[in-house]
């Protein structure tokens, strides 16, 4: 019996040492981006903007091509890590690109775009999407917000994740965009395996009627999802600071993406909380953006569906959310805002389209 306990103790000790080495190595290799970093813009466009121009924009969390109707996800109350086959991911990304080509927006903001992740079979989705447009010419900028050599949980583990946000613009933004690091709400060692969320900022020159040049500052974002609320608050505060700073410079400013929060200005009565046991989004008081900004969502169609189980549109108790939208400065006129109903066919999110005029 003593020998048995000795063997068990030695095995446990070895496992503890191996786990410590594993966490230590990943800690040394942890993705630690600077507070601000330049991001290369790939491709070249010749279109320019002028005061009075009207343009369109689509924001879409594409769920790394792995969250179509058959998918659930363990962090949202489901069971799966990798819910869709490799052909399924390729099909979803192809359909997403085709849908965007059909919409033909001037600017595209995408979130949860994988470039080399085990969960999406190491498909470079950024390249696949960026290089596939034929009738529309876009320049692209990609910023990491999830870059981990190996995520060890759950079982089977998530594994390697290289993912981020992608902005495609039909307008000339020069050669560089900017990645701005957002506060990370997690402490070590959880921080090592978690997202390092960011803002991806592009600046598009706008010729004004008085002969000066302003900028249309376009901000792509995907804010915190699985925190206690403090992370969302801190990240939103940094976003507000940037928005107001750019507006004070006289620029046009628009931020779009997945806020993981419902704006107080959105009418969400059609999407009540169905269960406290599954993931629920945050709630954002739109007044934090200040008097010169409007926070807008189109609640006629939900922007996101729950991943606690595969999608079932016939179930009246299925959970929907309003978490994708735009924040727009008051020198921009909003002509139209619409959540595009894709039936969650290719992602757990619906895209949101906005049409604006630079006043």
Protein Blocks (a to p, Z undefined) as FASTA:
>chain_A
ZZmmmmmmmmmmmmmmmmmmmmmmmmmmpccddfbdcdddedjdfbdcdehiacdddddd
ehlopacfkbccfknopabfblcdfklmmmmmmmmmmmmmmnopabdcdehiafbdfklo
opafklmmmmmcfkbccddddddfbdcfbacbdcddebjaddddddddfbdebjbdcddd
dddfbdcfklmmmccddddddddddddfkopacddddddddddfkbghlmmmmmmmmmmm
mmmmmmmnopacddedjehpacfkbccklmccfbfkbccdddddfklnojkbccdddfkb
cfbdcfkbccdfklmkbccddfbdcdddfkbccfbdcdddehlmmbcbdcdddddddZZ
